[in-house]
Amino acid sequence: MNFNLLLLIAFCISLFVILFLVAKLRRVRGQLSVIEEALEDIKSGNLNRRMLTKKNDMTRKICYDINDMAMNSQTQLIRQKQSEQAYKRLMTSISHDVKTPLASLVGYLEAIECRIVGGEEKDEYVHVAYEKACFLKRFVENLFEWVKLDSGEQIFHFELLDLNELSRNIIANWIPVLENSNFDYEFDIPETEYLMRIDTNAYSRILNNLLQNVLIHSKGSKMTFHILENDLQVKITITDNGKGISSEHLPHIFERMYQCDLSRSAKGNGLGLSIVKELVAAHKGTITACSTPDKETIFTILFPKSL
């Protein structure tokens, strides 16, 4: 083959390669310009901006990473706004739940201090003031515990314990309370040993909050407590025959500060069940509720055999 022909072919190939590279470079420069514009747009706050790219583009990976960063930032912003709204609702609710009984407490104490009431009426005022003070004490304790749980600062001490024996000890303390409240009760706790890794204080709070919830809110006359076990899990049910919970409120009862009584005249503070849910979750368990209005409400806890 003629040397000049080979040289011409080599020149053509080189020229083609150069033109291809120039075209590629121009496309990359154009893509970089678009990327720069998109980054400025995202930086200015437009987190909805997305980069479009073709399969063979050299900047495809960069574009995908920018899109992921924008979506992650957008998700974080949404969560932040939701958290801020939830915080505002929480502060408003706390303000109401503290301000109202505190003002009432001051009013009763002022009447006693100024000798506006006397005799039996004074004793009644002292009793009401004591109840208001106890409510505030429980509210602050619940709020403090919920804050520790929500922030992840709660420290648990799990031990291998007999769930049935621990449950009997906790329930025994409630028998006088139930009888004084004219509540019938039925306890079904197996006599056999069932070992689980349990935080005693957390488990006690779970049962105490649920039983207190029955007494305060159910307006019923009977409560049953059952434990059913197998090799994989334990099932605990607490049932009352009270007014029940409507389908409107049932999905929200484990949310913080949620109260079914929209007038907020109930004695609860909307923290008890949310604390229960967090403590059950700490034991790798779940809690659910089902209810038939004017018939019964059933809380069901499922704990795995071990952590």
Buried (B, 14 or more C-beta within 10 A) or exposed (E): EEEEEEEEEEEEEEEEEEEEEEEEEEBEEEBEEBBEEBBEBBEEEEBEBEBEBEEEBEBBEBBEEBBEEBEEEBEEEEEEEEEEEEEEEBEEBBEEBBEBBBEBBEEBBEBBEEEEBEEEEBEEBBEBBEBBBEBBEBBEEBBEBBEBBBEEEBEBEBEEBBBBEBBBEBBEEBEEEBEEEEBEBEBEBBEEEBEBBBBBEBBBBBBBBBBBBBBEBBEBEBBBBBBEBEEEBBEBBBBBBBBBBEEEBBEEBBEBBBBBEEEEEEEBBBBBBBBBBBBBEBBEBBBEBEBEEEEBBBBBBBBBBEB
